[in-house]
Amino acid sequence: MLPKASHLVERVAEKLLRSGALEGSAAQLLETAPPPRADPATPRAGASRSALFAPPPSPKSALFAPETEPEPVGAGAAIGEPVSRVAAASALPQPFPGPPPFPVPPQPAPPGARETALSPEPLVPDLVQGPPSVDAVALERGGMVDWSRTRSRISEEFRLVQRQILRSAFGPGAEPGYSNLLMITSARPGEGKSFTAVNLAGSIARQGDHSVLLIDADSKRDSFCYSLGLSEARGLLDLVANPKLDPAPLIVKTPIERLSILPVGRERERSAELFSTKEMTRLIQSLGRRYADRLLILDAPPCLSTSDPAVLAPVVGQILFVVEADRTQRDEVEASLDLIQACPSITMVLNKQQISSRYTFGAYSSYYSS
């Protein structure tokens, strides 16, 4: 069928050439053009004329041609003009921006799936549990006097002691992180060192100029933490046993705004071992620097009972040495002072002294004991 169409074209061209309607170059092109070969993929009858005479695509160009597809009719491009897939995708209607029409609940992770970096890390149980609180009744049970009486004899005597302590801790020439460390001890048990420590801390905190951190450094059963109900609370010895613990969550607040307490801790059975380590001295120095704006009062054991005061003496900047009147012997005092002489500042306080004169501070009328 194709050869007959070719002869028909040639006769029409020859007729047009004779009448002068067709140029000679076009007629020559038609005469010299080879007849088209029959192709198995020839379109059926009724196909468009442009499709019949369109040259087949080159195999090489098809391999390296960019991945394009014709743009649909009416999209602003000519028919058959190639358009990239990105442009075609942009011509499609886009979804309306905003939240989904209904909330999508979070899907639970499948069993055995690893947690992502956005998942919160599990907290250590010890750090989640806060320390117990201390109320006014517990402080009174621990030996703190009634400070509502502002002009009692005992309150005036503690004010005299605290002036010298605060001058050495925060006055001219004081070394932050060292001078604010005060250890209170005695020669023998029962001389009133814990009573002095608790009430000196309460007196300074109520004055309002400086905050006080009272640290129980006595691991025996009669320390003031047992009277306050803090015998099972974590504290100083736990920080030595586990240096990774943070001291802040272990500090107990009291009804007195500027007074807080650090208990002795649960590791009392290892107290002799822990006090002799370098970690104990490092911890005390670290606490002194961290809370340089506070006065840190360490209630230490008696000097002639354990070696703990001798270990802490080179670390603290001040020592308050309590002596019981009419009981402590002179040789006991001298032996104790020899053990703690590494401290540069030692202040001695005479406790339980009976005063018969009427010319004393306040309206003191009864004998007190610790």
Secondary structure in CASP SS format (residue, H / E / C, confidence):
PFRMAT SS
TARGET T0000
AUTHOR 0000-0000-0000
METHOD secondary structure of the structure
MODEL  1
M C 1.00
L H 1.00
P H 1.00
K H 1.00
A H 1.00
S H 1.00
H H 1.00
L H 1.00
V H 1.00
E H 1.00
R H 1.00
V H 1.00
A H 1.00
E H 1.00
K H 1.00
L H 1.00
L H 1.00
R H 1.00
S H 1.00
G C 1.00
A C 1.00
L C 1.00
E C 1.00
G H 1.00
S H 1.00
A H 1.00
A H 1.00
Q H 1.00
L H 1.00
L H 1.00
E H 1.00
T H 1.00
A C 1.00
P C 1.00
P C 1.00
P C 1.00
R C 1.00
A C 1.00
D C 1.00
P C 1.00
A C 1.00
T C 1.00
P C 1.00
R C 1.00
A C 1.00
G C 1.00
A C 1.00
S C 1.00
R H 1.00
S H 1.00
A H 1.00
L H 1.00
F H 1.00
A C 1.00
P C 1.00
P C 1.00
P C 1.00
S C 1.00
P H 1.00
K H 1.00
S H 1.00
A H 1.00
L H 1.00
F H 1.00
A C 1.00
P C 1.00
E C 1.00
T E 1.00
E E 1.00
P E 1.00
E C 1.00
P C 1.00
V C 1.00
G C 1.00
A C 1.00
G C 1.00
A C 1.00
A C 1.00
I C 1.00
G C 1.00
E C 1.00
P E 1.00
V E 1.00
S E 1.00
R H 1.00
V H 1.00
A H 1.00
A H 1.00
A H 1.00
S H 1.00
A H 1.00
L C 1.00
P C 1.00
Q C 1.00
P C 1.00
F C 1.00
P C 1.00
G C 1.00
P C 1.00
P C 1.00
P C 1.00
F C 1.00
P C 1.00
V C 1.00
P C 1.00
P C 1.00
Q C 1.00
P C 1.00
A C 1.00
P C 1.00
P C 1.00
G C 1.00
A C 1.00
R C 1.00
E C 1.00
T C 1.00
A C 1.00
L C 1.00
S C 1.00
P C 1.00
E C 1.00
P C 1.00
L C 1.00
V C 1.00
P H 1.00
D H 1.00
L H 1.00
V H 1.00
Q C 1.00
G C 1.00
P C 1.00
P C 1.00
S C 1.00
V C 1.00
D C 1.00
A H 1.00
V H 1.00
A H 1.00
L H 1.00
E H 1.00
R H 1.00
G C 1.00
G C 1.00
M C 1.00
V C 1.00
D C 1.00
W C 1.00
S C 1.00
R C 1.00
T C 1.00
R C 1.00
S C 1.00
R H 1.00
I H 1.00
S H 1.00
E H 1.00
E H 1.00
F H 1.00
R H 1.00
L H 1.00
V H 1.00
Q H 1.00
R H 1.00
Q H 1.00
I H 1.00
L H 1.00
R H 1.00
S H 1.00
A H 1.00
F H 1.00
G C 1.00
P C 1.00
G C 1.00
A C 1.00
E C 1.00
P C 1.00
G C 1.00
Y C 1.00
S C 1.00
N C 1.00
L E 1.00
L E 1.00
M E 1.00
I E 1.00
T E 1.00
S E 1.00
A C 1.00
R C 1.00
P C 1.00
G C 1.00
E C 1.00
G C 1.00
K H 1.00
S H 1.00
F H 1.00
T H 1.00
A H 1.00
V H 1.00
N H 1.00
L H 1.00
A H 1.00
G H 1.00
S H 1.00
I H 1.00
A H 1.00
R H 1.00
Q H 1.00
G C 1.00
D C 1.00
H C 1.00
S E 1.00
V E 1.00
L E 1.00
L E 1.00
I E 1.00
D E 1.00
A C 1.00
D C 1.00
S C 1.00
K C 1.00
R C 1.00
D C 1.00
S C 1.00
F H 1.00
C H 1.00
Y H 1.00
S H 1.00
L C 1.00
G C 1.00
L C 1.00
S C 1.00
E C 1.00
A C 1.00
R C 1.00
G C 1.00
L H 1.00
L H 1.00
D H 1.00
L H 1.00
V H 1.00
A H 1.00
N C 1.00
P C 1.00
K C 1.00
L C 1.00
D C 1.00
P C 1.00
A H 1.00
P H 1.00
L H 1.00
I C 1.00
V E 1.00
K E 1.00
T C 1.00
P C 1.00
I C 1.00
E C 1.00
R C 1.00
L E 1.00
S E 1.00
I E 1.00
L E 1.00
P C 1.00
V C 1.00
G C 1.00
R C 1.00
E C 1.00
R H 1.00
E H 1.00
R H 1.00
S H 1.00
A H 1.00
E H 1.00
L H 1.00
F H 1.00
S C 1.00
T C 1.00
K H 1.00
E H 1.00
M H 1.00
T H 1.00
R H 1.00
L H 1.00
I H 1.00
Q H 1.00
S H 1.00
L H 1.00
G H 1.00
R H 1.00
R H 1.00
Y C 1.00
A C 1.00
D C 1.00
R E 1.00
L E 1.00
L E 1.00
I E 1.00
L E 1.00
D E 1.00
A C 1.00
P C 1.00
P C 1.00
C C 1.00
L C 1.00
S C 1.00
T C 1.00
S C 1.00
D H 1.00
P H 1.00
A H 1.00
V H 1.00
L H 1.00
A C 1.00
P C 1.00
V C 1.00
V C 1.00
G C 1.00
Q E 1.00
I E 1.00
L E 1.00
F E 1.00
V E 1.00
V E 1.00
E E 1.00
A C 1.00
D C 1.00
R C 1.00
T C 1.00
Q C 1.00
R H 1.00
D H 1.00
E H 1.00
V H 1.00
E H 1.00
A H 1.00
S H 1.00
L H 1.00
D H 1.00
L H 1.00
I C 1.00
Q C 1.00
A C 1.00
C C 1.00
P C 1.00
S C 1.00
I E 1.00
T E 1.00
M E 1.00
V E 1.00
L E 1.00
N E 1.00
K C 1.00
Q C 1.00
Q C 1.00
I C 1.00
S C 1.00
S C 1.00
R C 1.00
Y C 1.00
T C 1.00
F C 1.00
G C 1.00
A C 1.00
Y C 1.00
S C 1.00
S C 1.00
Y C 1.00
Y C 1.00
S C 1.00
S C 1.00
END
